[in-house]
Amino acid sequence: MLPVNSPWPPSPLIGSFTVSEHRPHHSFSKTAIHLQNPRRYSQRTTRREAFQMKGRDMEKKLSEAAMEGNVSTLKELLLEDPLILDRIIVSCVSETPLHVSSMLGHLALTKELLSLKPELASELDSHGSSPLHLASAKGHLEIVKELLLVDPEACLVRNQEGRTPLHLAAVKGRVMVVSEMIRVKSESTRVLTDRGETVLHLCVGNHNRLESLRVLFEAVGKEVDLVNSRDCDGNTILHIAVAKKHIETIKFLLAHTGVDVNALNRSNSTALDILVGSPRDLRDMEIEELLQGAGALTAKDIPSIVQDWAPTKVPQVTKSVTSPLMSKRGSDSKKPAAKQKDSDWLGRKRSALMVVASLIATVAFQAGITPPGGVWQDDLTVDGNGNPVEKPHSAGTSVMAYTDSFEYGQFMIFNTIAFLASLSIILLLVSGLPIKRRRWVWIQMVILWIAVTAQVATYFIALRHMSPDIIQAQIMLRKVTEISVLTWLTLMAVVFIGNIVRMNLWVLRKYGYLKEKEAVPQAATDGEQEEV
């Protein structure tokens, strides 16, 4: 029912309810509108859903066109909806058609998209990658060129992993792409990852992209700051190459880049320290020779004035070298270099002693268990009639011991001397005892001479035993033995006399009868090392 004093005509009816005159007309709720005209609301909802479905269908077609590289389909979609690319840009899609075409290498479609919407080149996908990231990683050079023409600044954009397009191209070994990006945007070589790595670090790391490294150095030259740049752990590219034991990369870095071979990382370790502390394998000796040939030192061998600087202040070392403190220590400046030279000599001698001693021990052991003539293969104690034989033998015993016991004794004596002498050298080298001074190395070298001489005697005894009793063979054996022994004794005498002369010269220099060598501080260092 209507109120008694209500005006005519009555207020608009909504169903069976009355709209209050105290509420303005614009305050109708959505529910009231829906109840007032449900058919119109249903039509609007249907049109909106149809529009959304159509939009999704066109996005699907556009995605398929990008996957196939179909330019004609793109043009048809643009005729049907000229704003479709703009909607892609403003919507929250995971990747644009340009991302897809750049990744798959569709050059024609990429050119068309860039001509229509150049701003697509700056769009990032869900991983923070631009189309240039994807094209660079896949090595599509022509697409990279097109993208760089539109947006060269994309070279500096980092994705969610902290890597630029140049980083990805270098890691993947896309040499031509790397060269093109450096040509267009040379400063992209200085962009760092989240771990402070340059593109050089990435080339040298797990991927070991030597060709990419060559191209980078051809483009940037020997820029000291870039070559010796450190990551978050303070490692230069040489530290990483040595840690990964990439021999060819190490050779290239030492020969062509001007890398600092004695740079310290945050652990105060040089490249040589990293090699010494790494698990040993067959490549270590070659890497060590390369580093030492380039002047590499361990951290403890670097002069203390250099070690006082933090790794990030290494370039300032030249300033401190000219300080009054260094000029005061000028008289001692040659001392560390001499000690380092002596340390290198000792290291090389110890390595040579270990190799030769191991070889002699192996040969002597093999000769001991397989003497000349071999061993008996059966037991012989009685003859066919059951009577004891005159010369019985047992299986596994030396034939030479039964046939020529005197020569067998000589053979075993010299072979045992060679075996034990070589083993004693190995034991001294691996014992860990402080026997790194020169006098101990000379003692080990004398022991090695004894081992080698005993091995030579063992060889000639075995050769004489295996030679037949034919006159010509015996004459030839005698001549070979005489000439070989004479040559060997002559060589030993020369070596012995040479060392005696060296020792006398050292004594004369030590007590002031001769002047020290100025050019080569070896003699002075020898005197210091000889003092126990």
Secondary structure, DSSP 8 states (H G I E B T S, - for coil): ---TT--SS---EETTEE--TTS-GGG--HHHHHHH-HHHHHHHHHHHHHHHHHHHHHHHHHHHHHHHT-HHHHHHHHHH-TTHHHHHHHS--SS-HHHHHHHHT-HHHHHHHHHH-GGGGG---TTS--HHHHHHHHT-HHHHHHHHHH-GGGGG---TTS--HHHHHHHHT-HHHHHHHHHH-GGGGG---TTS--HHHHHHTTT--HHHHHHHHHHH-S-HHHHT---TT---HHHHHHHHT-HHHHHHHHHHT---TT---TTS--HHHHHHHS---TTHHHHHHHHHHTT---GGGS-HHHHTS-GGGGGGHHHHHTSHHHHHTGGGTHHHHHHHHHHHHHHHHHHHHHHHHHHHHHHHHHHHHS-TT-B-SS-EEE-TTS-EEEEEE-TTSBHHHHH-HHHHHHHHHHHHHHHHHHHHHHHHHHS--S--SHHHHHHHHHHHHHHHHHHHHHHHHHHHHHS-S-HHHHHHHHHHHHHHHHHHHHHHHHHHHHHHHHHHHHHHHHTTSS---SS-THHHHHHHHH--
